[in-house]
Amino acid sequence: MTISTTTPRDPDRPGGGRPERFSRSDLERSTSRTLHEGRWANAVVSTLEFGGDRWIVKDFRPRSLLVRNLIGRFLVRRESRGLMKLADVRGAPMDAFRVDAFALAYRFVPGRGLRRYPGELQPVFFPALERTVLDMHARARMVHLDMRNADNILVTETGEPMLLDFQSHLGTRWMPGPLRRFVERIDLAAIYKHWAKRSPGTLGPERAAALARMNRLRPLWVLRGYIGAGRPDKRRHKRR
């Protein structure tokens, strides 16, 4: 999937750069372009032009009555709440909101998924990604838990890292300290995995050791079964 999920505020826009939100009726009246159909229980992902801005829309409304009401409502509510916590975290989706019970939207910025990114990454890419994750942990008090899937890490047109798909996230405010630190290490080990593959010479011994420790624990990792942390869909749409 070739989208990224953040964009700078427009200083000339009223309200501090907040864009105009749209409703279901606006969505149905507007022309959208499908990016990703997904499986029967996944949202349909599309782009939409509205109010002079381009949006990503994740919509369960086209799914069956059972899926959209049982799975769709839950996942839309869950992911939109997580995205709203990330409003001030650089490298996360911006201006996210719920369109209705079955759909959410956030701002679109061009980019390319790390899995299929063909070029050489900037030296600052992985340190910047690490800062984004640490910021998410400290400021939003949440963990992503699905960054081993490289399609959930975007490389923008300016070479910056972005995070995508927060259906698997967990809030950490309620967690005892040892559990919170453990799930945060899961996130960090996920980005160190990609770091070791794409730029091993810059990983450093401390990060390499952290990755090795988490890899030893992976056979015992029960959190992968948590609802919303599904297997990545290999049928990703490629933007032309």
Beta strands, then each sheet from edge to edge (+ up, - down):
strand 1: 3-4
strand 2: 32-36
strand 3: 44-50
strand 4: 53-59
strand 5: 97-100
strand 6: 103-107
strand 7: 109-113
strand 8: 142-143
strand 9: 153-156
strand 10: 161-163
strand 11: 170-171
sheet 1: 1+ 7- 9+ 10-
sheet 2: 2+ 3- 4+ 6- 5+
sheet 3: 8+ 11-
end
